[in-house]
Amino acid sequence: MLRQRPVLLLTICAALVLALGMGLRGGFGLFMEPMGLSIGVSREGFGLAIALQSLIWGLSQPFFGALSDKYGAGRVLLAGAAMFISGLVVMAYAENAIHLHMGLGVLIGLGMSAGGFAVVLGPVGRAASPERRSIALGIASAGGSFGQFAIAPVSQALIEGIGWSQALLIFAAAAFLIVPLAWGLAGKPLRAAATFSDQSIREALLEAGRHRGYWLLNAGFFVCGFHVAFVATHLPAYLTDNGFPAMLGATAIGVIGFFNIVGSLACGALGQRFPKNHVLSLVYLLRAAVFAGFILVPVSTTSVMVFSGLIGFLWLGTVPLTSGLVVSIFGLRYMGTLFGIVFLSHQAGAFFGAWSGGYLYDLTGSYDSVWLIAIGLALASSLLHFPVTERPNARYARDLEGGT
């Protein structure tokens, strides 16, 4: 068993891994129009590729989370880097929809899963003290936002300068940086000090399945996935439909990433002071208001920047809050596995957000119906989080009492 890494090192490495993975993924929507025109793929077809990626990411996340819980995040991250890089290369040489779905959908989906939140946040959550855990998870989660902020404008500049295929090959080379970062998260997880029961993973899954709050978290995170995938995939095309240059879409994605750095840190800090379920309810209620405001006012550069900043503040702040609730209720022992299942629900929502955006656009010639669906789901999710209680379940409460 390897010695536990310092919390600061774990947090920095987790943030950088997410910056690379989420940053590169956040710009995929910018490739929709140039790739579609080049290889003859419709918006629904491109959206389906990202939807497939989201679903595969979600379905495999509990598996990779469990492997991380057992063997450590470092080994899982190395496998994830190999699949992510392979997917970018296949996507770069894609000549039809099948190639696109294999690279962007299957391989990158698996790579994102093996380097995703459930894998990299587990070591951070286990190492941080209870009073610092929410803010540490918020800092790590903010890494994904910084990557999106930094990489999205670069993506558009590369597409315009050297073409979409060469841009993807450059991204594949950049993804190799995940390999040395995996060292900082390496090591078999140490047993959480407050876990005294010999609970098996099967018992943990059965316990979570009987907890109402766990199902509500799953339902709420489905909505988050729908929102994030729809906006990231279709906002650039929505803006070009309204007569704006492609760079505005890239800038909007970057602004979302920048403001989510602040939002993730703010949500992590708020989760330390207030009930996390109440903060989540507020986040989703504000999302509904931001979406409604965006479609009610005329689209302009100003309205796009305001929308991007506001929705960016609310973008991934749900991650430290939701993962923190999983830890608060069930403990740290199987955090990767249990949060991985919640993240599966997030990715199921992402599937429908990415795919339905393209499908309904091709069907109606407009994104209006999808914006309305996003508003309704946000209001529903706000209500779903209120009944979730943050206190430990009966088994975890006994474990905590045994540690005092």
Sine and cosine of phi, psi and omega as CSV:
sin_phi,cos_phi,sin_psi,cos_psi,sin_omega,cos_omega
0.00,0.00,0.77,-0.63,-0.03,-1.00
-1.00,0.09,0.49,-0.87,0.02,-1.00
-0.91,0.42,0.62,-0.78,-0.01,-1.00
-0.90,0.43,0.70,-0.71,0.05,-1.00
-0.95,0.32,0.46,-0.89,0.08,-1.00
-0.86,0.51,0.52,-0.85,-0.05,-1.00
-0.86,0.51,-0.66,0.75,-0.04,-1.00
-0.89,0.47,-0.70,0.72,0.02,-1.00
-0.90,0.45,-0.70,0.72,0.02,-1.00
-0.87,0.50,-0.70,0.72,-0.04,-1.00
-0.91,0.42,-0.68,0.73,0.00,-1.00
-0.90,0.43,-0.73,0.68,-0.01,-1.00
-0.89,0.45,-0.66,0.75,0.04,-1.00
-0.88,0.48,-0.69,0.73,-0.01,-1.00
-0.89,0.45,-0.65,0.76,-0.02,-1.00
-0.95,0.33,-0.62,0.79,0.06,-1.00
-0.88,0.47,-0.71,0.71,0.02,-1.00
-0.93,0.38,-0.54,0.84,0.04,-1.00
-0.88,0.47,-0.68,0.73,0.02,-1.00
-0.93,0.36,-0.80,0.60,-0.08,-1.00
-0.91,0.42,-0.81,0.59,-0.04,-1.00
-0.95,0.33,-0.53,0.85,0.02,-1.00
-0.91,0.41,-0.73,0.69,0.02,-1.00
-0.91,0.41,-0.67,0.74,-0.01,-1.00
-0.92,0.40,-0.56,0.83,-0.05,-1.00
-0.89,0.46,-0.35,0.94,0.00,-1.00
-1.00,-0.10,0.05,1.00,-0.05,-1.00
-0.89,0.46,-0.51,0.86,0.02,-1.00
-0.88,0.48,-0.43,0.90,0.01,-1.00
-0.94,0.35,-0.34,0.94,-0.01,-1.00
-1.00,0.07,-0.12,0.99,-0.12,-0.99
-0.85,0.53,-0.80,0.60,-0.08,-1.00
-0.96,0.30,-0.75,0.67,0.00,-1.00
-0.91,0.42,-0.64,0.77,0.04,-1.00
-0.94,0.35,-0.65,0.76,0.00,-1.00
-0.86,0.51,-0.70,0.71,0.03,-1.00
-0.92,0.40,-0.59,0.81,-0.08,-1.00
-0.96,0.27,-0.68,0.73,-0.10,-1.00
-0.93,-0.36,0.10,1.00,0.11,-0.99
0.96,0.28,0.71,0.71,0.02,-1.00
-0.91,-0.41,0.76,-0.65,0.00,-1.00
-0.96,0.26,0.12,-0.99,0.06,-1.00
-0.90,0.44,-0.61,0.79,0.06,-1.00
-0.90,0.44,-0.65,0.76,0.00,-1.00
-0.91,0.42,-0.68,0.74,0.04,-1.00
-0.93,0.38,-0.68,0.74,0.04,-1.00
-0.88,0.48,-0.58,0.81,0.03,-1.00
-0.91,0.42,-0.59,0.81,0.04,-1.00
-0.89,0.46,-0.70,0.71,0.03,-1.00
-0.94,0.34,-0.58,0.81,0.08,-1.00
-0.89,0.46,-0.68,0.74,0.05,-1.00
-0.89,0.46,-0.67,0.74,0.06,-1.00
-0.84,0.54,-0.73,0.69,-0.02,-1.00
-0.88,0.47,-0.67,0.74,-0.04,-1.00
-0.93,0.37,-0.69,0.72,0.02,-1.00
-0.91,0.42,-0.65,0.76,0.08,-1.00
-0.83,0.56,-0.75,0.66,-0.03,-1.00
-0.92,0.38,-0.69,0.72,-0.04,-1.00
-0.90,0.43,-0.58,0.82,-0.03,-1.00
-1.00,0.01,-0.19,0.98,-0.06,-1.00
-0.88,0.48,-0.70,0.72,0.05,-1.00
-0.87,0.50,-0.60,0.80,0.02,-1.00
-0.90,0.43,-0.75,0.66,0.01,-1.00
-0.93,0.36,-0.55,0.84,0.08,-1.00
-0.89,0.46,-0.66,0.75,0.03,-1.00
-0.91,0.41,-0.65,0.76,0.06,-1.00
-0.88,0.47,-0.63,0.78,0.04,-1.00
-0.92,0.40,-0.64,0.77,0.05,-1.00
-0.88,0.47,-0.55,0.83,-0.08,-1.00
-1.00,0.00,-0.69,0.72,-0.15,-0.99
-0.93,-0.37,-0.18,0.98,-0.04,-1.00
0.97,-0.23,0.42,-0.91,-0.08,-1.00
-0.96,0.27,-0.47,0.88,-0.10,-0.99
-0.85,0.53,-0.76,0.65,-0.03,-1.00
-0.90,0.43,-0.65,0.76,0.00,-1.00
-0.90,0.43,-0.64,0.77,0.00,-1.00
-0.90,0.44,-0.61,0.79,0.02,-1.00
-0.89,0.47,-0.68,0.74,0.05,-1.00
-0.90,0.43,-0.64,0.77,0.01,-1.00
-0.90,0.45,-0.65,0.76,0.02,-1.00
-0.88,0.48,-0.67,0.74,0.00,-1.00
-0.88,0.47,-0.68,0.74,-0.01,-1.00
-0.95,0.32,-0.62,0.79,0.00,-1.00
-0.90,0.43,-0.72,0.70,0.01,-1.00
-0.89,0.45,-0.69,0.73,0.02,-1.00
-0.87,0.49,-0.65,0.76,0.01,-1.00
-0.90,0.44,-0.64,0.77,0.03,-1.00
-0.90,0.43,-0.63,0.78,0.00,-1.00
-0.92,0.39,-0.71,0.71,0.04,-1.00
-0.88,0.48,-0.67,0.74,0.02,-1.00
-0.89,0.45,-0.62,0.78,-0.02,-1.00
-0.89,0.46,-0.55,0.84,-0.03,-1.00
-0.97,-0.23,0.26,0.97,-0.04,-1.00
-0.88,0.47,0.67,-0.74,0.04,-1.00
-0.87,-0.49,-0.13,0.99,-0.01,-1.00
-0.36,-0.93,0.00,-1.00,-0.06,-1.00
-0.90,0.43,-0.56,0.83,-0.01,-1.00
-0.90,0.44,-0.71,0.71,0.05,-1.00
-0.88,0.48,-0.68,0.73,0.00,-1.00
-0.87,0.49,-0.71,0.71,-0.02,-1.00
-0.93,0.38,-0.57,0.82,0.03,-1.00
-0.94,0.34,-0.70,0.72,-0.04,-1.00
-0.98,0.22,-0.87,0.48,-0.04,-1.00
-0.94,0.35,-0.58,0.82,-0.06,-1.00
-1.00,0.10,-0.90,0.43,-0.17,-0.99
-0.98,0.21,-0.86,0.51,-0.13,-0.99
-0.92,0.39,-0.72,0.69,0.01,-1.00
-0.93,0.36,-0.55,0.83,0.08,-1.00
-0.86,0.50,-0.71,0.70,0.04,-1.00
-0.92,0.40,-0.64,0.76,0.01,-1.00
-0.90,0.43,-0.66,0.75,0.04,-1.00
-0.90,0.43,-0.59,0.81,0.00,-1.00
-0.91,0.41,-0.71,0.71,-0.02,-1.00
-0.96,0.28,-0.20,0.98,0.07,-1.00
-0.83,-0.56,0.40,0.92,-0.11,-0.99
-1.00,-0.06,-0.18,-0.98,-0.15,-0.99
-0.86,0.51,-0.71,0.70,-0.08,-1.00
-0.89,0.46,-0.50,0.87,-0.01,-1.00
-0.99,0.17,-0.76,0.65,-0.13,-0.99
-0.99,0.12,-0.42,0.91,0.01,-1.00
-0.99,0.17,-0.37,0.93,0.01,-1.00
-0.84,0.54,-0.80,0.60,0.03,-1.00
-0.86,0.50,-0.60,0.80,0.01,-1.00
-0.92,0.40,-0.72,0.69,-0.01,-1.00
-0.89,0.45,-0.61,0.79,0.00,-1.00
-0.95,0.31,-0.56,0.83,-0.09,-1.00
-0.99,0.12,-0.51,0.86,-0.07,-1.00
-0.97,0.25,0.54,-0.84,0.08,-1.00
-0.94,0.33,0.41,-0.91,-0.03,-1.00
-0.81,0.58,-0.62,0.78,-0.04,-1.00
-0.96,0.27,-0.26,0.96,0.01,-1.00
-0.92,-0.38,-0.01,1.00,-0.15,-0.99
-0.91,0.42,-0.71,0.70,-0.07,-1.00
-0.89,0.45,-0.67,0.74,-0.01,-1.00
-0.95,0.33,-0.57,0.82,0.05,-1.00
-0.90,0.43,-0.67,0.74,0.05,-1.00
-0.91,0.41,-0.57,0.82,0.05,-1.00
-0.91,0.41,-0.65,0.76,0.03,-1.00
-0.90,0.43,-0.72,0.70,0.02,-1.00
-0.88,0.47,-0.69,0.72,0.00,-1.00
-0.90,0.44,-0.55,0.84,0.00,-1.00
-0.90,0.44,-0.36,0.93,0.04,-1.00
-0.85,0.53,-0.64,0.77,0.04,-1.00
-0.88,0.48,-0.60,0.80,0.01,-1.00
-0.94,0.34,-0.65,0.76,0.03,-1.00
-0.88,0.48,-0.65,0.76,0.03,-1.00
-0.88,0.48,-0.67,0.74,0.02,-1.00
-0.90,0.44,-0.68,0.74,0.02,-1.00
-0.88,0.48,-0.69,0.72,-0.09,-1.00
-0.98,0.18,-0.57,0.82,-0.19,-0.98
-1.00,-0.03,-0.52,0.85,-0.07,-1.00
-0.85,0.53,-0.76,0.65,0.03,-1.00
-0.90,0.44,-0.58,0.82,0.05,-1.00
-0.89,0.45,-0.63,0.78,0.03,-1.00
-0.84,0.54,-0.76,0.65,-0.04,-1.00
-0.91,0.42,-0.64,0.77,0.02,-1.00
-0.89,0.46,-0.64,0.77,0.02,-1.00
-0.93,0.38,-0.66,0.75,0.02,-1.00
-0.86,0.51,-0.71,0.71,-0.02,-1.00
-0.95,0.30,-0.51,0.86,-0.09,-1.00
-1.00,0.06,-0.68,0.73,-0.09,-1.00
-0.81,-0.59,-0.04,1.00,0.02,-1.00
0.99,-0.13,0.41,-0.91,-0.11,-0.99
-0.91,0.41,-0.57,0.82,-0.05,-1.00
-0.92,0.39,-0.75,0.67,0.01,-1.00
-0.92,0.40,-0.56,0.83,0.05,-1.00
-0.87,0.49,-0.67,0.74,0.01,-1.00
-0.91,0.41,-0.58,0.82,0.04,-1.00
-0.92,0.38,-0.60,0.80,0.08,-1.00
-0.90,0.43,-0.63,0.77,0.05,-1.00
-0.90,0.44,-0.61,0.79,0.03,-1.00
-0.88,0.48,-0.66,0.75,0.04,-1.00
-0.91,0.42,-0.65,0.76,0.01,-1.00
-0.90,0.44,-0.54,0.84,-0.03,-1.00
-0.92,0.40,-0.29,0.96,0.06,-1.00
-0.89,0.46,-0.34,0.94,0.01,-1.00
-0.90,0.43,-0.32,0.95,0.04,-1.00
-0.89,0.45,-0.49,0.87,-0.07,-1.00
-0.87,0.49,-0.81,0.59,0.04,-1.00
-0.92,0.40,-0.50,0.87,0.02,-1.00
-0.92,0.39,-0.44,0.90,0.02,-1.00
-0.88,0.48,-0.49,0.87,0.01,-1.00
-0.87,0.50,-0.65,0.76,-0.03,-1.00
-0.90,0.43,-0.35,0.94,0.01,-1.00
-0.95,-0.31,0.16,0.99,-0.06,-1.00
-0.98,0.21,0.29,-0.96,0.02,-1.00
0.90,-0.43,0.66,-0.75,0.04,-1.00
-0.92,0.39,0.73,-0.68,-0.05,-1.00
-0.85,0.52,0.71,-0.71,0.12,-0.99
-0.97,0.22,0.50,-0.86,0.02,-1.00
-0.92,0.40,0.77,-0.64,-0.01,-1.00
-0.87,0.49,0.71,-0.70,-0.10,-1.00
-0.88,0.48,-0.51,0.86,-0.07,-1.00
-1.00,-0.01,0.12,0.99,-0.02,-1.00
-0.97,-0.26,0.96,-0.29,-0.06,-1.00
-0.95,-0.32,-0.24,0.97,0.02,-1.00
-0.99,0.14,0.47,-0.88,0.04,-1.00
-1.00,-0.06,0.83,0.55,-0.05,-1.00
-0.96,0.30,0.73,-0.69,0.08,-1.00
-1.00,0.05,0.23,-0.97,0.01,-1.00
-0.91,0.41,-0.56,0.83,0.04,-1.00
-0.90,0.44,-0.67,0.74,0.03,-1.00
-0.91,0.41,-0.60,0.80,0.03,-1.00
-0.90,0.44,-0.65,0.76,0.01,-1.00
-0.92,0.39,-0.67,0.74,0.03,-1.00
-0.90,0.43,-0.64,0.77,0.02,-1.00
-0.88,0.47,-0.72,0.70,0.01,-1.00
-0.91,0.43,-0.62,0.79,-0.01,-1.00
-0.90,0.43,-0.39,0.92,0.02,-1.00
-1.00,-0.04,0.01,1.00,-0.08,-1.00
-0.98,-0.18,0.88,-0.48,-0.06,-1.00
-0.87,0.49,-0.65,0.76,-0.03,-1.00
-0.87,0.49,-0.55,0.84,0.00,-1.00
-0.91,0.42,-0.63,0.77,0.03,-1.00
-0.93,0.36,-0.58,0.81,0.04,-1.00
-0.92,0.39,-0.61,0.79,0.07,-1.00
-0.89,0.45,-0.64,0.76,0.06,-1.00
-0.87,0.49,-0.71,0.71,-0.02,-1.00
-0.91,0.41,-0.66,0.75,0.00,-1.00
-0.91,0.41,-0.63,0.78,-0.03,-1.00
-0.95,0.30,-0.40,0.92,0.14,-0.99
-0.84,0.55,-0.69,0.73,-0.03,-1.00
-0.91,0.41,-0.66,0.75,0.03,-1.00
-0.85,0.53,-0.70,0.71,0.01,-1.00
-0.88,0.48,-0.66,0.75,0.03,-1.00
-0.86,0.51,-0.75,0.66,-0.03,-1.00
-0.87,0.49,-0.79,0.61,-0.10,-0.99
-0.89,0.46,-0.71,0.71,-0.04,-1.00
-0.93,0.37,-0.66,0.75,0.00,-1.00
-0.89,0.45,-0.75,0.66,-0.05,-1.00
-0.92,0.40,-0.74,0.68,-0.05,-1.00
-0.90,0.43,-0.58,0.82,-0.06,-1.00
-0.99,0.14,-0.66,0.75,-0.22,-0.97
-0.93,-0.36,-0.22,0.97,0.00,-1.00
-0.86,0.50,-0.71,0.71,0.02,-1.00
-0.85,0.53,-0.68,0.73,0.02,-1.00
-0.93,0.37,-0.60,0.80,0.05,-1.00
-0.86,0.52,-0.62,0.78,-0.02,-1.00
-0.96,0.28,-0.65,0.76,0.04,-1.00
-0.92,0.40,-0.55,0.84,0.09,-1.00
-0.86,0.51,-0.52,0.86,-0.01,-1.00
-1.00,-0.02,0.23,0.97,0.14,-0.99
1.00,0.00,0.19,0.98,-0.02,-1.00
-1.00,-0.08,0.45,-0.89,0.03,-1.00
-0.93,0.37,0.41,-0.91,-0.05,-1.00
-0.87,0.50,-0.52,0.85,-0.03,-1.00
-0.90,0.44,-0.44,0.90,0.05,-1.00
-0.90,0.43,-0.63,0.78,0.06,-1.00
-0.89,0.47,-0.68,0.73,0.03,-1.00
-0.90,0.44,-0.66,0.75,0.03,-1.00
-0.90,0.44,-0.66,0.76,0.02,-1.00
-0.88,0.48,-0.69,0.72,0.03,-1.00
-0.89,0.45,-0.64,0.77,0.04,-1.00
-0.91,0.42,-0.66,0.75,0.02,-1.00
-0.90,0.44,-0.64,0.77,0.08,-1.00
-0.84,0.55,-0.72,0.70,0.01,-1.00
-0.89,0.46,-0.67,0.74,-0.02,-1.00
-0.89,0.46,-0.76,0.65,-0.05,-1.00
-0.94,0.33,-0.40,0.92,0.06,-1.00
-0.96,0.27,-0.34,0.94,0.15,-0.99
-0.85,0.53,-0.75,0.67,0.04,-1.00
-0.92,0.40,-0.67,0.74,-0.04,-1.00
-0.90,0.43,-0.67,0.74,0.01,-1.00
-0.90,0.44,-0.68,0.73,0.02,-1.00
-0.91,0.41,-0.65,0.76,0.00,-1.00
-0.91,0.42,-0.68,0.73,0.01,-1.00
-0.91,0.41,-0.63,0.78,0.06,-1.00
-0.88,0.48,-0.67,0.74,0.02,-1.00
-0.93,0.37,-0.67,0.74,0.03,-1.00
-0.89,0.45,-0.56,0.83,0.03,-1.00
-0.92,0.40,-0.34,0.94,0.09,-1.00
-0.98,0.19,-0.44,0.90,-0.13,-0.99
-0.97,-0.24,-0.47,0.88,-0.08,-1.00
-0.79,-0.61,0.32,-0.95,0.05,-1.00
-0.83,0.56,0.78,-0.62,-0.09,-1.00
-0.89,0.45,-0.56,0.83,-0.01,-1.00
-0.92,0.40,-0.55,0.84,0.04,-1.00
-0.94,0.34,-0.62,0.78,0.05,-1.00
-0.90,0.43,-0.65,0.76,0.04,-1.00
-0.88,0.47,-0.68,0.74,0.04,-1.00
-0.86,0.52,-0.67,0.75,0.01,-1.00
-0.91,0.41,-0.66,0.75,0.01,-1.00
-0.84,0.54,-0.74,0.68,-0.05,-1.00
-0.94,0.33,-0.57,0.82,0.06,-1.00
-0.90,0.44,-0.66,0.75,0.03,-1.00
-0.93,0.37,-0.58,0.81,0.07,-1.00
-0.86,0.51,-0.70,0.72,0.01,-1.00
-0.85,0.53,-0.68,0.74,-0.01,-1.00
-0.91,0.41,-0.65,0.76,-0.02,-1.00
-0.92,0.40,-0.71,0.70,0.04,-1.00
-0.86,0.51,-0.71,0.70,-0.03,-1.00
-0.89,0.46,-0.69,0.72,0.01,-1.00
-0.88,0.47,-0.62,0.79,-0.05,-1.00
-0.91,0.42,-0.65,0.76,-0.05,-1.00
-1.00,0.09,-0.22,0.97,-0.01,-1.00
-1.00,0.04,-0.41,0.91,-0.02,-1.00
-0.99,-0.16,0.44,-0.90,0.05,-1.00
-0.87,0.49,0.63,-0.77,-0.02,-1.00
-0.96,0.29,0.82,-0.58,0.04,-1.00
-0.57,-0.82,0.17,-0.98,0.05,-1.00
-0.86,0.52,-0.65,0.76,0.01,-1.00
-0.90,0.44,-0.73,0.69,-0.03,-1.00
-0.90,0.43,-0.58,0.82,0.03,-1.00
-0.92,0.40,-0.68,0.73,0.00,-1.00
-0.92,0.39,-0.65,0.76,0.04,-1.00
-0.90,0.43,-0.73,0.68,0.04,-1.00
-0.85,0.53,-0.72,0.69,-0.05,-1.00
-0.89,0.46,-0.66,0.75,0.02,-1.00
-0.91,0.41,-0.69,0.72,-0.04,-1.00
-0.94,0.35,-0.72,0.69,-0.02,-1.00
-0.94,0.33,-0.49,0.87,0.08,-1.00
-0.89,0.45,-0.65,0.76,0.03,-1.00
-0.87,0.49,-0.47,0.88,-0.05,-1.00
-0.97,-0.22,0.16,0.99,-0.25,-0.97
-0.94,0.35,-0.95,0.31,-0.05,-1.00
-0.92,-0.40,0.24,0.97,0.11,-0.99
-0.89,0.45,-0.27,0.96,0.06,-1.00
-0.93,0.36,-0.39,0.92,-0.10,-1.00
-0.93,0.36,-0.81,0.59,0.03,-1.00
-0.89,0.46,-0.52,0.85,0.01,-1.00
-0.94,0.33,-0.72,0.69,-0.02,-1.00
-0.93,0.36,-0.73,0.69,0.03,-1.00
-0.90,0.44,-0.59,0.81,0.05,-1.00
-0.90,0.43,-0.60,0.80,0.06,-1.00
-0.91,0.40,-0.63,0.78,0.05,-1.00
-0.86,0.51,-0.69,0.72,0.02,-1.00
-0.92,0.39,-0.69,0.73,-0.02,-1.00
-0.87,0.48,-0.57,0.82,-0.06,-1.00
-1.00,0.07,-0.67,0.74,-0.17,-0.99
-0.92,-0.40,-0.19,0.98,-0.03,-1.00
1.00,-0.03,-0.03,-1.00,-0.16,-0.99
-1.00,-0.04,-0.33,0.95,-0.22,-0.98
-0.82,0.57,-0.73,0.69,-0.03,-1.00
-0.88,-0.47,0.62,0.78,-0.02,-1.00
-0.86,0.52,-0.71,0.70,-0.02,-1.00
-0.86,0.51,-0.66,0.75,-0.02,-1.00
-0.94,0.34,-0.77,0.64,-0.09,-1.00
-0.94,0.34,-0.65,0.76,0.07,-1.00
-0.94,0.33,-0.50,0.87,0.08,-1.00
-0.86,0.50,-0.61,0.79,0.03,-1.00
-0.94,0.35,-0.67,0.75,0.07,-1.00
-0.87,0.49,-0.63,0.77,0.01,-1.00
-0.93,0.37,-0.48,0.88,0.12,-0.99
-0.85,0.52,-0.67,0.75,0.05,-1.00
-0.89,0.45,-0.64,0.76,0.07,-1.00
-0.84,0.54,-0.70,0.71,-0.05,-1.00
-0.96,0.26,-0.46,0.89,0.14,-0.99
-0.90,0.44,-0.66,0.75,0.09,-1.00
-0.89,0.45,-0.63,0.78,0.03,-1.00
-0.89,0.45,-0.61,0.79,0.06,-1.00
-0.83,0.56,-0.77,0.64,-0.05,-1.00
-0.95,0.31,-0.54,0.84,0.03,-1.00
-0.91,0.41,-0.71,0.70,-0.01,-1.00
-0.95,0.32,-0.71,0.70,-0.08,-1.00
-0.96,0.28,-0.73,0.68,-0.07,-1.00
-0.91,0.42,-0.51,0.86,0.06,-1.00
-0.86,0.52,-0.74,0.68,0.03,-1.00
-0.94,0.35,-0.65,0.76,-0.03,-1.00
-0.90,0.45,-0.75,0.66,-0.04,-1.00
-0.94,0.33,-0.50,0.87,0.09,-1.00
-0.91,0.40,-0.75,0.66,0.01,-1.00
-0.89,0.46,-0.50,0.86,-0.03,-1.00
-0.98,0.21,-0.65,0.76,-0.13,-0.99
-0.92,-0.40,-0.24,0.97,-0.07,-1.00
0.97,0.22,0.27,0.96,-0.07,-1.00
-0.44,-0.90,0.41,-0.91,0.09,-1.00
-0.99,-0.13,0.09,1.00,-0.13,-0.99
-0.83,0.55,-0.70,0.71,-0.06,-1.00
-0.91,0.41,-0.53,0.85,-0.02,-1.00
-0.95,0.30,-0.61,0.80,0.08,-1.00
-0.87,0.49,-0.64,0.77,0.01,-1.00
-0.92,0.39,-0.63,0.77,0.06,-1.00
-0.88,0.47,-0.67,0.74,0.00,-1.00
-0.88,0.48,-0.63,0.78,0.02,-1.00
-0.91,0.41,-0.73,0.68,-0.01,-1.00
-0.88,0.48,-0.67,0.74,0.02,-1.00
-0.91,0.42,-0.61,0.79,0.02,-1.00
-0.89,0.46,-0.67,0.74,0.02,-1.00
-0.91,0.43,-0.65,0.76,0.03,-1.00
-0.90,0.44,-0.68,0.73,-0.02,-1.00
-0.91,0.41,-0.59,0.81,0.05,-1.00
-0.85,0.53,-0.65,0.76,0.02,-1.00
-0.95,0.31,-0.58,0.82,-0.07,-1.00
-0.90,0.44,-0.50,0.86,-0.10,-1.00
-0.99,0.14,-0.29,0.96,-0.03,-1.00
-0.88,0.48,-0.66,0.75,-0.03,-1.00
-0.97,0.26,-0.16,0.99,-0.04,-1.00
-0.94,0.34,0.77,-0.64,0.03,-1.00
-0.97,-0.23,0.65,-0.76,-0.09,-1.00
-1.00,0.08,-0.19,0.98,-0.10,-0.99
-0.95,0.31,0.45,-0.89,0.01,-1.00
-0.87,0.49,0.54,-0.84,0.10,-1.00
-0.95,0.31,0.07,-1.00,-0.14,-0.99
-0.87,0.50,-0.69,0.72,-0.02,-1.00
-0.91,0.41,-0.72,0.70,-0.03,-1.00
-0.93,0.37,-0.57,0.82,0.06,-1.00
-0.88,0.47,-0.63,0.77,0.06,-1.00
-0.90,0.43,-0.64,0.77,0.03,-1.00
-0.88,0.48,-0.68,0.73,-0.01,-1.00
-0.91,0.42,-0.64,0.77,0.04,-1.00
-0.91,0.42,-0.57,0.82,0.04,-1.00
-0.93,0.37,-0.35,0.94,-0.02,-1.00
-1.00,-0.02,-0.09,1.00,-0.02,-1.00
-1.00,-0.02,0.00,0.00,0.00,0.00
